[in-house]
Amino acid sequence: MIAILLQTFSSLVIVSGYEVNKSFISTYLCENKNKPKLHCNGQCYLMKALKKEAAEQEQKANNSLREKFEINLFEHSVVQNFIDSTYIELTQQRFFLQKETCTVSLSIYQPPQV
């Protein structure tokens, strides 16, 4: 999605640059400046710049797709055998709770007085 937005904004920057510098482009950079009957006004330069940008964006998209394409040629198989032929004899363990004496002071703590 970001690539689409960048592609859209790059075209906008090229067109706005053309509109701002239209007189300079039509005077110095236009391929048809010697043919005033065509009324090109530098649009040939604009189309060439837009085609160049589109080709660069397409090349970047193809390169990013090539970088992301991976082939994993290994197979990782996990086989777990849950059936065991040995039997585990369970023994019952008994726990006894022993009461421990606890000395708890129920009086309210008061800090030493000076």
Steps between C-alpha positions, in 0.01 A plus 500: 500500500787732578650433158173604335491823699863578418434438133198732507687776680803477270275566200344793684843648570600467134178662373518783753866560410394518137225750575731722704780497240284483189659798324856377564417147388323615183787737413806287578407133557220439250587271209250682275607859575586549132147394399259760646207363295486193726431714812696251708602751770728244666242222528743266325745558784223435755396173334862386478551575871178318595596194293846496657350518850250224422780277370706566815203419723434179308865401527496569876185290536657213307819520706308497826302197382823321409647577841193366679475179298656212689517131431545271795653176381501316828231304673469496871293213621426431860389152586404442857414158627248538778450129552766363727540129556624541855257547783566740779391379839344782693539507872276693726679755708353625823558844627439595860433849610662585826388791707777737583481731792501860408546787735303794381485817695155645489598829653529810281853596412615827646830657412746575778451829672777749548 
